[in-house]
Amino acid sequence: MVPFLAGAAIRITWLSYAEFLNNPERAAEAYYAVTQVIGGDVVFCFGDLSIEAVDFGQDMVYPPNDTAHPDYSKPRIATTVDY
């Protein structure tokens, strides 16, 4: 069994999405904690689908109770010239 636990890990450890996504040590602790509660054969660790955007310099929005997303008002690639 490989449960998909990111959201649960964040909630049972009271982390914010920003802290979970930007602090690998806290994310590991959260995954460990939720695995102890729910169980499973494998821990499927991932951050967020926006990680690549951050690596390319995109500004992010970290809502308190929702997944992170790019700041749509300031796109990193706004025109074809930016490519």
Backbone hydrogen bonds in HBPLUS format (Angstrom, degrees):
<---DONOR---> <-ACCEPTOR-->    atom                        ^
c    i                          cat <-CA-CA->   ^        H-A-AA   ^      H-
h    n   atom  resd res      DA  || num        DHA   H-A  angle D-A-AA Bond
n    s   type  num  typ     dist DA aas  dist angle  dist       angle   num
A0041-ASP N   A0001-MET O   2.85 MM  40  5.22 156.7  1.91 141.4 149.4     1
A0009-ALA N   A0005-LEU O   2.72 MM   4  5.77 161.0  1.75 164.4 170.2     2
A0010-ILE N   A0006-ALA O   3.01 MM   4  6.26 156.9  2.06 154.1 159.4     3
A0011-ARG N   A0007-GLY O   3.10 MM   4  6.31 159.0  2.14 144.3 150.0     4
A0012-ILE N   A0008-ALA O   2.93 MM   4  6.09 168.0  1.94 160.4 162.3     5
A0015-LEU N   A0010-ILE O   3.12 MM   5  5.15 144.9  2.25 147.2 151.8     6
A0014-TRP N   A0011-ARG O   3.40 MM   3  5.11 159.6  2.45  95.9 101.7     7
A0020-PHE N   A0016-SER O   2.95 MM   4  6.18 166.8  1.97 155.7 159.6     8
A0021-LEU N   A0017-TYR O   2.87 MM   4  5.98 160.8  1.91 152.9 157.6     9
A0022-ASN N   A0018-ALA O   2.96 MM   4  5.91 138.4  2.14 142.6 153.0    10
A0023-ASN N   A0019-GLU O   2.97 MM   4  5.56 122.3  2.32 145.9 151.6    11
A0027-ALA N   A0023-ASN O   2.99 MM   4  6.26 156.7  2.04 155.3 162.8    12
A0028-ALA N   A0024-PRO O   2.92 MM   4  6.09 157.5  1.97 147.0 152.2    13
A0029-GLU N   A0025-GLU O   3.03 MM   4  6.31 158.2  2.07 146.2 152.2    14
A0030-ALA N   A0026-ARG O   2.90 MM   4  6.12 151.8  1.98 144.7 152.6    15
A0031-TYR N   A0027-ALA O   2.90 MM   4  6.19 160.6  1.93 153.3 158.0    16
A0032-TYR N   A0028-ALA O   2.93 MM   4  6.13 160.4  1.96 150.0 155.6    17
A0033-ALA N   A0029-GLU O   2.91 MM   4  6.09 162.6  1.94 147.6 152.5    18
A0034-VAL N   A0030-ALA O   3.00 MM   4  6.20 168.0  2.01 154.7 157.1    19
A0035-THR N   A0031-TYR O   3.02 MM   4  6.06 150.4  2.11 143.3 151.6    20
A0036-GLN N   A0032-TYR O   3.04 MM   4  6.30 145.2  2.16 147.0 155.9    21
A0037-VAL N   A0033-ALA O   3.30 MM   4  6.64 140.1  2.47 139.8 149.8    22
A0037-VAL N   A0034-VAL O   3.19 MM   3  5.08 126.4  2.49  91.2 104.7    23
A0038-ILE N   A0034-VAL O   2.87 MM   4  6.02 175.7  1.87 158.9 159.7    24
A0039-GLY N   A0035-THR O   2.70 MM   4  4.77 137.6  1.87 120.8 135.0    25
A0051-ILE N   A0048-ASP O   3.30 MM   3  5.75 169.7  2.31 118.0 118.6    26
A0053-ALA N   A0050-SER O   3.01 MM   3  5.18 117.1  2.42 101.3 116.9    27
A0054-VAL N   A0050-SER O   3.14 MM   4  6.52 154.3  2.21 156.0 162.9    28
A0055-ASP N   A0051-ILE O   3.03 MM   4  6.36 159.1  2.07 150.9 156.8    29
A0056-PHE N   A0052-GLU O   3.05 MM   4  6.36 136.8  2.24 144.0 155.2    30
A0056-PHE N   A0053-ALA O   3.20 MM   3  5.17 130.5  2.45  93.4 106.3    31
A0058-GLN N   A0053-ALA O   2.89 MM   5  5.28 161.4  1.93 150.8 145.2    32
A0057-GLY N   A0054-VAL O   2.87 MM   3  5.05 159.3  1.92 109.0 115.3    33
A0071-ASP N   A0059-ASP O   2.92 MM  12  5.61 157.9  1.97 144.8 139.9    34
A0061-VAL N   A0069-HIS O   2.82 MM   8  5.50 159.6  1.86 165.1 171.6    35
A0069-HIS N   A0061-VAL O   3.11 MM   8  5.50 156.0  2.17 149.7 157.1    36
A0074-LYS N   A0071-ASP O   2.95 MM   3  5.63 161.7  1.98 121.4 127.3    37
A0082-ASP N   A0079-THR O   3.09 MM   3  5.39 134.3  2.30 103.4 114.7    38
A0083-TYR N   A0080-THR O   3.19 MM   3  5.46 144.6  2.32 101.9 111.4    39
